[in-house]
Amino acid sequence: MTRIIRWNPYREMYNLMNSVDRRVDSRYLPPRMLLSNDWSLALDVAENDEEYTIQASLPGINPEDLDISIESNVLTIKGEYKQEEEQEGLRYHMRERRYGSFCRSLSLPNTVNTEAVDAKYEAGVLTLSLPKAEEAKPQRIEVKTADQPLIKDAN
C-alpha cells in the first residue's frame, strides 16, 4: 500500500542536516567548542502596561556573584558557577550540573526607565523589573458625545 505524504521542503533540509551531522566527527571541531564551560542563560521576558519583567533560573548561585548592568540600552547579566572540588576516594558515575561562567545580553526598548530597574533573587530565581517610562505607558482617552460640552464651566 502506498502512503501519501505532504511535501515539506523543511523536512528535506532537516534530513540533509542530520546526515551531515552524522558524518562530522568531533575530532574536527575546534578545541574551544569542545572544552568551553561558557553557557547561555535562559530567560523569560514578559510585559504589562507598567513594566517589563525578566526572570532567570539561577539555583544555588550567590547573588553577590551576579553582575547586572545596563549600558546604551543593553541589559547584561553575568555570573559564574564555581566547580566543586573533587573529593579524594569519590568516583563520579555522572556529572551533569553546569559550572563555569555565563553571560546574556538583551537590547532594551527606549521606553524602559533604566534609572528605576529593580532586581530580586528569591528561591533560585532572579527577577528584574524594568518599569516603562511615563510617555510609553498607555493613556486613556475619553470619548465625548455630542451632548457633552467641550469646555466645562468652572462653577
ABEGO torsion letter per residue (X at the ends): XBBBBBBBAAAAAAAAAAAAAAABBAAABBAAAAABABBBBBBBBBBBAABBBBBBBBBGBBAAABBBBBBGGBBBBBBBBBBBBBBBGBBBABBABBBEBBBBBBBBBAABBAAABBBBBBGGBBBBBBBBBAAABBBBBBBBBAABBABBBAX
